[in-house]
Every structure is written in structure tokens, then in C-alpha cells.
Amino acid sequence: MYIDNTVSMTRWMLAEILTLLFGIAFIIYSMMTPELTPLVLGVSCFVVHVLLLVYSPCYFHYNDEKDPLEIRSVTAFPLFRKYRQYGILKKTIQSYEITQGMFGLQKFLTITIKGLDPQTKKSTVKKIEKINISILKKTAVEDLERTLKRYVK
């Protein structure tokens, strides 16, 4: 199973950049003219930009064709990006959970894995939390759930 949302993530990043640039341009234009319309457009662009920042869309890559699952997550905001990459052995997955936030607009994946701590040689349980899957299509989320169910013990 291979899931990659590069195209939709690029659209979200473009929307973030354009709303910021249009907001700045409209506000500068409103200072030059006595009209109220450019100011309203500029402020509304800034409000949309802030909502996009709060929504925080992420690039998500999932590949389970090899033994360690490849999961990558990168925020779409162009300035402060959080690069997260995980290589998870299929036999170590204990459970997974998909939670929703911000009135159902955000979706997060949490995976619980079990393995040996390399320092103490004891069995440990670790949670990989808040992997953002908000902009995945519904079919991609269902496929992700279906493939993760196969590996849960």
C-alpha cells in the first residue's frame, strides 16, 4: 500500500502563501486609496491565512511494501516545517488510533509500538503521536486503516 498526498499538499501550501501575499497587497493598496473594500479584502485574506495555519495541513507519505513501514510527515507551512520520519517494523505495531480535532477538521494518527529498549534491554511501549492526516481523502484514510489492521496483534 502506498499513500502520498504531494499534489493536495502543494495546493494547501500555495493557498497559504497566496492568502498572505494578497492580504499584504490589499492592505498596502487600501492605505493609498480612501476606499474600504481593499481593507476588507486584506483583512479577510489574513483571517483565511490564520485559519489555514491553525488547520495545519501536512504532507503524508505511507509505504508498507518493505518490512519497516515508512511514514513521513511534513507540515505544509513553508517557513517552520516539522520533518518527521518513522521506520516501524510491522511485527512491533500493537495498536493505532485515529482521532479528530478542531470540530472534526483535523485528523491525527497515533501508533503504539512495542519493542526492546537498546540501553536497558527491557520491553518498552512507545507511542508515535499526532501524525497529521487531515488532508488525506476519505478513501486513503480507509485504506490506511485497513492496512494497519493487518499488522495489529
Disulfide bonds with the S-S distance in Angstrom:
none
